[in-house]
Amino acid sequence: MGMSVTIGPATEQDAEHILKLQYLCYQSEAELYNNYRLEPLTQSLDELRAELSDGCVLVARLGDEVVGSVRGRVDEHGTAAISKLIVHPRMQRHGLGSRLLAALEELLAGERAASRYRLFTGHRSEGNLRLYRKMGYVPVATEQVSAALSLVTLEKQSGAGTTGGNVAAGELAASA
């Protein structure tokens, strides 16, 4: 009998597991942009622990194993910044990424009064862009960071409909 994946708040004890998973998941992004100095690959455990205490961090668990995570925080204007949506490579293509994103959106709207969600990814990260569009996000800005990288910012209003229930989690390796 197989185990089901559960989604819930991250704890301090999850920090190391999240950081290791983040490092694994962002390898494909680093390769795509030929940049192994992406912030998720250089983030320290202390920096991650600070995020755990300051923002909303959810984890997906398969039994005791952390197999996915996503983070968010809401500013004074009600805009939720969502970041570091990650799913273990062996768990991709099963809808886990969309489930994590939807769970965080619901939490941020309910507990933190988010009225809008904002996230970003690299311009070559087609899987990420496809997932976010399917979840109701629309591109609102593009910023040229370097000759090799432009960041695409996407937004969605709280309560906007999604088609996320059928989105394959494999469409996201990691978001920048």
C-alpha positions in Angstrom: 0.0 0.0 0.0 1.5 3.4 -1.0 1.8 6.4 1.1 0.1 9.7 0.2 1.8 13.1 0.2 0.7 15.5 2.8 1.2 19.3 2.8 1.7 21.3 6.0 3.7 24.0 7.7 7.5 23.6 7.8 9.2 23.3 11.2 12.6 24.2 12.3 13.5 20.5 12.1 12.7 20.7 8.3 15.3 23.3 7.5 18.2 21.0 6.6 15.9 18.8 4.5 14.5 21.8 2.6 17.9 23.2 1.9 19.2 19.9 0.5 16.1 19.5 -1.6 16.4 23.1 -2.8 20.0 22.4 -3.8 19.0 19.3 -5.8 16.0 21.0 -7.5 17.9 24.1 -8.6 20.6 22.2 -10.4 18.5 22.1 -13.6 18.0 25.9 -13.4 21.7 26.4 -12.9 22.5 24.3 -15.9 19.8 26.0 -18.0 21.4 29.4 -17.3 25.0 28.2 -16.9 25.0 29.9 -13.5 25.8 27.9 -10.4 25.7 31.0 -8.2 21.9 31.3 -8.1 20.7 32.4 -4.7 18.9 29.2 -3.9 22.2 27.3 -4.5 24.2 29.6 -2.2 21.6 30.2 0.6 22.9 29.3 4.0 21.1 27.2 6.6 20.9 30.3 8.9 19.3 32.3 6.0 16.7 29.6 5.5 16.0 29.3 9.2 15.3 33.1 9.2 12.8 32.6 6.4 11.1 29.8 8.4 10.6 32.2 11.3 9.6 35.3 9.3 7.4 33.9 6.5 5.1 31.1 5.5 6.9 27.9 4.5 5.0 24.8 3.5 6.5 21.3 2.9 5.1 18.3 1.2 5.9 15.0 2.9 5.9 11.5 1.8 6.0 9.7 5.1 8.7 11.5 7.0 10.6 12.7 3.9 10.3 16.3 2.7 9.7 16.0 -1.1 8.5 19.5 -1.8 8.4 23.0 -0.5 7.2 26.6 -1.2 7.6 29.9 0.6 5.7 33.1 0.8 5.3 36.4 2.7 2.8 39.2 2.5 3.8 42.9 2.4 1.8 45.8 3.9 -0.1 46.2 0.6 -1.5 42.7 0.6 0.9 41.4 -2.1 2.2 37.9 -1.4 5.7 37.2 -2.7 5.9 33.5 -3.5 9.3 31.8 -4.0 11.3 28.6 -4.1 8.6 26.2 -5.3 10.5 22.9 -5.4 9.5 19.3 -5.9 11.9 16.3 -5.7 12.6 15.1 -9.2 11.2 11.6 -8.6 7.9 13.2 -7.4 7.4 15.5 -10.4 4.7 15.0 -13.0 2.1 14.1 -10.3 0.5 17.5 -9.6 2.5 18.2 -6.4 3.8 21.6 -7.5 0.4 22.9 -8.2 -0.9 21.5 -4.9 1.9 23.2 -3.0 1.2 26.5 -4.8 -2.6 26.3 -4.3 -2.1 25.5 -0.6 0.2 28.4 0.0 -2.1 30.8 -1.9 -5.0 29.6 0.3 -2.9 30.1 3.5 -1.7 33.5 2.6 -5.2 34.7 1.6 -6.8 33.3 4.7 -4.2 34.0 7.4 -2.3 36.9 6.0 -5.0 38.7 4.0 -3.1 38.4 0.7 -5.1 40.1 -2.1 -2.5 39.4 -4.9 0.2 36.9 -5.5 3.5 37.6 -7.2 6.4 35.3 -8.3 9.2 35.2 -10.8 11.2 32.8 -12.9 13.8 32.9 -15.5 12.8 33.6 -19.1 14.1 30.2 -20.3 12.3 28.2 -17.6 9.5 27.1 -19.9 8.2 24.5 -17.5 7.8 27.1 -14.7 6.2 29.6 -17.0 3.7 27.0 -18.2 2.8 25.9 -14.7 2.3 29.4 -13.5 0.1 30.3 -16.5 -2.0 27.2 -15.9 -2.4 28.3 -12.2 -3.8 31.7 -13.4 -0.7 33.9 -13.3 0.0 36.4 -16.0 3.3 38.0 -16.9 3.4 41.7 -15.7 7.1 42.6 -16.1 10.5 41.4 -17.5 13.8 42.5 -16.0 17.1 41.9 -17.8 19.5 40.8 -15.1 22.4 39.8 -17.3 23.1 39.0 -20.9 22.0 35.4 -20.2 19.1 36.0 -17.8 15.8 37.9 -17.8 13.4 37.5 -14.9 9.8 37.3 -15.7 7.4 38.5 -13.0 3.9 37.0 -12.9 0.9 38.0 -10.8 -2.5 36.7 -10.0 -5.3 38.3 -7.9 -6.4 36.4 -4.8 -9.5 34.3 -5.6 -8.7 34.1 -9.3 -9.7 30.8 -10.8 -7.0 28.2 -11.7 -6.8 25.1 -13.6 -4.1 23.9 -11.3 -5.7 20.6 -10.3 -4.5 18.9 -13.4 -1.1 20.5 -13.8 1.8 18.2 -13.8 4.3 18.9 -11.1 7.1 17.9 -13.5 6.6 21.2 -15.3 8.4 22.9 -12.6 12.0 22.0 -11.7 12.3 25.0 -9.5 11.5 28.7 -9.7 14.3 31.3 -9.5 
